[in-house]
Amino acid sequence: MARIIEGKRRLIKMNANDVMAVIRQYQFVVKNSINYEHTRELLEKADFYLPEDV
């Protein structure tokens, strides 16, 4: 699970499962993309979530 690390900037520490989850979400969002601009539009509208380890 992702963990937020406080400091000058907030960091999100992710493990391999978190990274793979983001990749799966990305692939699902852009699977019907036709070009770079269309991909950008799809990603702007999409929400990506990581569970936080509390």
C-alpha positions in Angstrom: 0.0 0.0 0.0 1.1 3.5 -0.7 2.5 5.6 2.2 2.7 9.4 2.2 6.0 10.8 3.5 5.9 14.3 4.9 8.7 16.7 4.4 9.4 19.8 2.3 7.4 18.0 -0.4 4.9 15.2 0.2 6.1 12.0 -1.3 4.2 8.8 -2.0 6.2 5.7 -1.5 4.8 2.9 -3.6 5.6 -0.8 -3.7 5.5 -3.0 -6.9 1.8 -3.8 -6.5 1.0 0.0 -6.4 3.0 0.6 -9.5 1.3 -2.3 -11.3 -2.1 -1.0 -10.2 -1.3 2.5 -11.8 -0.2 0.8 -15.0 -3.4 -1.3 -15.2 -5.5 1.9 -14.6 -3.5 3.7 -17.3 -3.9 0.9 -19.8 -7.6 0.7 -19.1 -8.0 4.5 -19.7 -6.0 4.7 -22.9 -6.9 1.4 -24.6 -9.1 3.2 -27.2 -6.8 6.2 -27.7 -6.2 7.2 -31.3 -3.3 9.6 -30.8 -1.2 11.6 -28.3 -3.7 14.5 -27.9 -6.6 12.0 -27.4 -4.5 10.2 -24.8 -3.9 13.5 -22.9 -7.6 14.3 -23.0 -8.5 10.8 -21.6 -5.9 11.1 -18.8 -7.1 14.6 -17.9 -10.6 13.2 -17.3 -9.5 10.1 -15.5 -9.0 9.7 -11.7 -6.2 7.4 -10.4 -6.3 6.1 -6.9 -3.8 4.4 -4.6 -4.9 3.0 -1.2 -3.0 4.8 1.6 -1.3 2.7 4.3 -2.4 4.2 7.6 
